[in-house]
Amino acid sequence: MTVEAAAAPGGGSAPSGRPDDGVIDDGVIDDGVAAAFRLRPGILVIAAAVMVAVLGLSVAVGPFRIPLTQILPAVADRLSLPGVHTTLTPQEQVILFQWRLPRAVLGGLVGCALALSGATYQGVFRNPLADPYLLGVAAGAGLGATIVIGGDLQAGWGPLDTVAAAAFVGALAGVVLAAALGRGAGSSPAALLLAGVAVASFLTAVQTYLVQRDSDGFREVYTWILGQLVTSGWGDVALLAPYVAVCGAVILALRRQLDVLRVGDAEAASLGLDPGRIRLVLIVAASLLAAAAVAVSGLISFVGIVVPHLVRLLVGSSNRVVLPLSALGGAAFLMLADLGARTLASPAEVPIGVITAFVGAPFFAFVLWTGRRAIA
Amino acid sequence: MSAVVRSVTEPDAGRTRPRPADGPAGSVDPVEARPAVVAPPVVALSLDRIDVRYARNGPPVVHDVSLDVAAGEWLALIGPNGAGKSSLLRAIAGLVAHTGTVSLADASPTPRVRARMVAYVAQQPVLPPGMTVAEYVLLGRTAHLGWLRAEGRADRRAAAEVLDRLHLARFGSRDLAAMSGGELQRVVLARALVQEAEVLLLDEPTSALDLGHGIGVLELVDELRRDRGLTVISAMHDLGSAGRFADRLALLHHGELVAHGPPGEVLTEPILSRYYQTPVEVLRSADGTAVVVPLRTARPRQPESS
């Protein structure tokens, strides 16, 4: 950027605080600097459109087919917007509003929570393999929730629910254990992963023991362990939505700091960040997200690793890009997986965790193979 | 030379405010005097009895180091491997726990305030996979941004200016992994410059570079120092470059400051032979700077003697 070029006539002035404002215009900031860390609006719009399309599809498809074109008018009618009247029968409306829509929205929220949580862990631990499932977070949340469900301790009001609280405590215990063990074993990404596997195995063993010992009390847990989005009405959505909103806002607000953390703690500190504090806030937020998702839908694996990696492969590795797109992509991915869960073996249901693992495990292997540079 | 090698238990041990009237340390033999260097009297940074330990009751890796560094000065930390050069730099940057005080303009700065006063370039900087040159340089603006603020137009302009100054403008959108060693060192330097701190800490800035690129980076640092009035503190292995570029050398040995002063006073045969534990010959190049030549010896090591 040269001052001569900038001082040429027509140089615009910029309303900000540097002394050279008004002399140098935007045109001389080169493309690389202008594009740095920026999420292009077009990509965001595309991702949002994909998510909405998948939402429409998963609401329309099922044993009762609801025409895509009828969905929006029905929603508008339901919201009592003037001048819109649905042509759906009352029976179709019940299917739409009591079954399909809450289930799709719940799937979207769970996918959003898991993908955002995974992307956050990957940033915080500077580890492309970090994921709520692989770190023992989900297993910890599962154990916490199992104790509450099986012990018949369920109580709560709205989002403040004992299942969610126990899941959160278990999730934090899982990630803290994995991080501590992983640090003791060395600083490589594989060490953290192996520690997570050990923690997850242990917590799952405890959970299985509890379920086996008292199979009557824990019957409800069985289906839940495999992951499920079976729900009636909007209760679970109301439970999960506040967590996604609050934790998602916290994580997205700190996405710039998460990019600074990519240079490691020492250099991040020399740049003026307090890495310990940022990490603490982000781990709590990501764990709360994962725990809330586990509390309503059980253990759904690989969403947190597949979606952020796909985003990175497609549009780059800045967290300003990865985090928002993972949130949208996670929602779309899980709604699609649930569509598969409902329709592949219809009228029976395949547990959604089976679908995500079926897609996610090969993808994980692919990441291991192609991502050696980033992982080693 | 006795003025240079001082016992650190002396009351004013290690203090060398580089003023002309500061006694023997400041009085320089005309042959060794470097014409362009008239150290300004303003102190940019003052170290007072710095101790660094990595284990709570372990031995100190830096012990009782006190130094003043003048604004605009280039101070090179030299010494054998493990002497504590990098640890002292990290203490100044606030990255390791230490006792004693590092006095900056602000008495007890937060990380953010400190980062606006001191920029630190690590010996082996972390290069995040998939990050572009421009993104990496923009990270240098961190200390200038509030919690919820993204980089604004002014920050991007500052980054573009520095990239241009360091002849990196056309590499802005390139992946860090695609840069050569010499280019990367300039990129890392660019990030530190964008921080707009007055003190620049460099940990072995040329260790990964060949002769030509190494000198190129040091010349660049020197130019920037003059242009922007930066104070530079660098840990350096290469005594020749240290003597040629720095105004003053500080020799660390087992964490203690054992000698400091202008290059001509520190780069001497007795001092270097003693602390590097190998015999050396110090030659003078045409412009008067010291050239250190290690001598071969039939004996494996000379015992400490001086």
Contacts between the chains, C-beta under 8 A, distances in Angstrom:
chain1	res1	chain2	res2	distance
A	1	B	157	7.7
A	1	B	160	4.8
A	1	B	161	5.9
A	1	B	164	4.7
A	1	B	169	6.9
A	2	B	164	7.3
A	14	B	153	5.2
A	14	B	154	7.3
A	14	B	157	7.8
A	16	B	152	5.9
A	16	B	153	5.6
A	16	B	154	4.5
A	17	B	154	6.3
A	18	B	154	4.4
A	18	B	157	6.9
A	18	B	158	7.3
A	20	B	157	7.7
A	21	B	154	7.4
A	24	B	157	6.3
A	26	B	153	6.7
A	28	B	160	6.9
A	29	B	153	7.9
A	29	B	156	5.3
A	29	B	157	5.9
A	29	B	160	4.6
A	30	B	134	7.9
A	30	B	160	6.1
A	30	B	163	7.6
A	30	B	169	5.7
A	30	B	170	7.6
A	30	B	172	5.1
A	31	B	172	6.7
A	31	B	173	5.9
A	32	B	132	6.1
A	32	B	133	6.5
A	32	B	134	4.0
A	32	B	163	7.9
A	32	B	171	7.2
A	32	B	172	2.0
A	32	B	173	3.5
A	32	B	174	7.2
A	33	B	134	4.4
A	33	B	137	7.8
A	33	B	138	7.3
A	33	B	156	5.2
A	33	B	159	5.3
A	33	B	160	4.6
A	33	B	163	6.8
A	33	B	172	5.1
A	34	B	156	6.5
A	35	B	134	7.3
A	35	B	173	6.3
A	36	B	132	6.2
A	36	B	134	4.1
A	36	B	135	4.3
A	36	B	138	5.2
A	36	B	151	7.8
A	36	B	156	7.4
A	36	B	159	7.6
A	36	B	172	7.4
A	37	B	135	5.5
A	37	B	138	6.5
A	37	B	150	7.5
A	37	B	151	7.0
A	253	B	147	7.8
A	253	B	148	5.7
A	256	B	145	7.3
A	256	B	149	8.0
A	256	B	150	5.8
A	256	B	151	7.8
A	257	B	147	7.9
A	259	B	135	7.4
A	259	B	139	7.1
A	260	B	139	5.6
A	260	B	142	5.2
A	262	B	126	7.6
A	262	B	128	3.8
A	262	B	131	6.6
A	263	B	125	7.2
A	263	B	126	4.7
A	263	B	128	6.1
A	263	B	136	7.9
A	263	B	139	6.5
A	264	B	126	4.2
A	266	B	90	7.5
A	266	B	95	5.2
A	266	B	122	6.7
A	267	B	120	7.5
A	267	B	122	5.9
A	267	B	125	6.5
A	267	B	126	5.9
A	268	B	142	7.9
A	269	B	93	7.9
A	269	B	94	7.0
A	269	B	95	5.5
A	269	B	111	5.7
A	270	B	93	5.0
A	270	B	94	7.6
A	270	B	95	6.0
A	270	B	115	6.4
A	270	B	118	7.8
A	270	B	119	7.4
A	270	B	120	3.9
A	270	B	122	7.7
A	271	B	115	5.6
A	271	B	139	6.0
A	271	B	140	6.8
A	271	B	142	4.2
A	271	B	143	6.3
A	271	B	195	7.2
A	272	B	111	5.3
A	272	B	112	4.1
A	272	B	113	7.9
A	272	B	114	7.1
A	272	B	115	3.1
A	272	B	116	7.0
A	272	B	142	5.0
A	272	B	143	3.1
A	273	B	111	6.5
A	273	B	112	7.7
A	273	B	142	5.9
A	274	B	111	5.5
A	312	B	130	7.0
A	316	B	130	6.5
A	317	B	128	7.5
A	317	B	129	6.8
A	317	B	130	3.2
A	317	B	131	6.7
A	318	B	131	7.5
A	318	B	135	6.4
A	320	B	150	7.6
A	373	B	129	6.5
A	373	B	177	7.8
A	374	B	129	4.5
A	374	B	130	7.6
